[in-house]
C-alpha cells in the first residue's frame, strides 16, 4: 500500500513540475494602462497627431511663401512709384512755378 501511495505522490509531483503555466483565454499577460475617459484622436493617435503637425508645417510654409511674395511685390511697387515721382518732378522742373 505504501508503494502505491509513493507512486501516486511521485507522479503528482512530476505532473506539477512538467505542467506549463498557461493563462486562460480570457486573461492577458500584458499590462494595459487604464483608458482615459475623454479620448481625443488628434492627441492620442500617433498617425493623426503627425498628420496635424504636417498640415500645420505646410500651412506655415505657405504663409512664409506668401509673405515673401507680398514683400517683394511691395518693394517693386515702391520702386515703381518712386520712379514715377522722379519723372513727374523732372517734368515739373522744366516749367516755371506759379
C-alpha positions in Angstrom: 0.0 0.0 0.0 2.8 2.4 0.9 4.4 1.8 -2.5 1.2 2.7 -4.3 0.9 6.0 -2.3 4.5 6.8 -3.0 4.0 6.2 -6.8 0.9 8.4 -6.8 2.7 11.2 -4.9 5.7 11.0 -7.2 3.5 11.1 -10.3 1.6 14.1 -8.9 4.9 15.9 -8.2 6.2 15.3 -11.7 2.9 16.4 -13.2 3.1 19.7 -11.3 6.7 20.2 -12.3 6.0 19.5 -16.0 2.8 21.4 -16.2 3.1 24.5 -18.3 2.0 27.7 -16.7 -0.7 29.0 -19.0 -3.2 31.7 -18.8 -6.9 31.1 -19.5 -8.1 32.7 -22.8 -9.9 35.5 -21.0 -6.8 36.7 -19.3 -3.8 38.6 -20.7 -0.1 38.7 -19.7 0.2 42.3 -21.0 -0.4 45.3 -18.7 -2.7 47.9 -20.3 -2.9 51.3 -18.6 -6.4 52.5 -17.8 -8.2 54.1 -20.7 -8.8 57.8 -20.4 -12.4 59.0 -20.2 -12.1 61.6 -22.9 -10.3 60.1 -25.9 -9.2 62.8 -28.3 -7.9 61.1 -31.5 -5.8 64.1 -32.6 -3.9 64.0 -29.3 -3.7 60.3 -28.5 -3.5 58.7 -32.0 0.1 59.0 -33.3 -0.9 58.9 -37.0 -3.5 61.7 -36.7 -1.1 63.7 -34.5 1.6 63.5 -37.2 -0.9 64.4 -39.9 -1.9 67.5 -37.9 1.7 68.6 -37.4 2.4 68.0 -41.1 -0.6 70.2 -42.1 0.5 72.9 -39.7 4.0 72.8 -41.2 2.7 73.1 -44.7 0.4 75.9 -43.7 3.4 77.8 -42.1 5.4 77.3 -45.3 2.6 78.7 -47.4 2.3 81.7 -45.1 6.0 82.3 -45.3 5.9 82.0 -49.1 3.0 84.4 -49.5 4.7 86.9 -47.1 7.8 86.8 -49.3 5.8 87.5 -52.4 4.0 90.4 -50.7 7.2 91.9 -49.5 8.9 91.6 -52.9 5.8 93.0 -54.6 5.6 95.9 -52.2 9.2 96.7 -52.8 8.6 96.6 -56.5 5.6 98.8 -56.2 7.5 101.3 -54.0 10.3 101.4 -56.5 7.9 101.9 -59.4 6.1 104.7 -57.5 9.4 106.3 -56.7 10.4 106.3 -60.4 7.0 107.8 -61.3 7.5 110.6 -58.8 11.0 111.3 -60.0 9.7 111.5 -63.6 6.9 113.9 -62.6 9.4 116.0 -60.7 11.7 116.1 -63.7 8.8 117.3 -65.9 7.8 120.0 -63.4 11.3 121.4 -63.3 11.0 122.4 -66.9 8.0 124.7 -66.2 8.2 127.8 -64.0 6.4 127.7 -60.7 3.3 129.9 -60.5 
